[in-house]
Structures are given as C-alpha cells and as structure tokens.
Amino acid sequence: MQKQKYTIYACLIISFATYSFSLKEANQLVKEYQESMAIVSDYMVRTAHASEPQEASHEVLEEKVIKYSDDELRLIAGESLEEINGETVEEKIKQYFPENHKQMTALFKCESGLEANKAGDLSLTFEHNGEVLGSSHGIAQVRIGGNENGVVWNRAKANGMTAKEFIEKLEDPDYNLRYAKKIFDSRGYSAWYNCSKKIGLIK
C-alpha cells in the first residue's frame, strides 16, 4: 500500500513537470508567432504605402523672372545706348555724315563701340611739356596729339585748350562728331586707317 502511494506521487510529479514544460514551450511559440506577425504586418504596411501615388508638394517655388530695362533690351538688339538730346548716336552720326552715315557708323563702332567716354591708344601716350598726349577719345576716337618721327603735334594746344580740357570736350558726342567731320573732310577714311581697312572702307 505504501509503495502504491509513492508510485502515485511519482506519476503526479512527472505529469506536473511535463505539463509545466509543455506550457512554457507553448508560451514561447506564441511569443515567436506574435513577433513574426508583427514583422509581416509592418512589411505589408510599408509595401502598400510605397505603391501609393505620392501627393504633390504644396511648396511653391519662387519663380525667377529676369526683367530687362529698355536700355538692356536695346543693347541686346545691338542698338546704341548713347543718346544726344533724345537722339541715338546713329541718328546723330547721320546728321553729321548724311551721305555716308552707314559707313561712318560702322567705322565708329569699330573704333569705340559708339561709347562717348571711350579712351583708346593708351599705349601711344607720351609726356610733352608737362602734359600727356597721344591718346584717342570719344565716339570717333579723335587723337589729342602725337609724335611723328620726333615732330610733336598737339590738337589740344591748337584749339586753345589743355590736354585735359580737350579730352573733356571730346567726350561730348556733339563736339566729337563735329570734330570728326573736319578730320574726315581733310583726310577721309584714312584718318582711321586700321578700322577703315578692317571693315573694307579702304584697301
């Protein structure tokens, strides 16, 4: 009887141990299953979101509009920006050179770009009697003086002005073109030899 009692106790202990182990194992399996389902669910959500069309951004980009002034538009079109009493340089050239204004406009474009304050021939400058001569100025690039084989000529002095005063006068388009007309009447296109040859006015 006592032996039978111990046998029953042994069976109960083994059964309880087996039941505990099975319960623990089952709980672990459930936990792993829940974790797996969470991973699958997260993947499905991300896949569905990626396949949806993206909404257009509401961000408004600032439109950059380049606005040109009237002068800039004329420059782009190749027109002169210089005006003399409301007239363009080309129109003024036509007044001083009515018979060959197209040729003179092309010539002066070559010389100065029709810039009233253009200073050129700076490499030819030299000092004489305290003044710097040799440079050319204005639309027609009128030289204020020169040194030809040791013989100095001075247009500023010939016109009763200092070199500085003459340069200031030559930067006035009216005065410059009027002076250029005198030079042309005396020497023709050859007075502007390099540009005249370049654009075919002389050979």
Secondary structure, DSSP 8 states (H G I E B T S, - for coil): -HHHHHHHHHHHHHHHHHHHHHHHHHHHHHHHHHHHHHHHHHHHHHHHHHHS-----------------HHHHHHHTT----EETTEEHHHHHHHH-SSSHHHHHHHHHHHHTT-TT-EE-GGG-EEETTEEE--EETTTTEE-EEEETTEEEEHHHHTT--HHHHHHHHTSHHHHHHHHHHHHHHHGGGGGHHHHHHTTS--
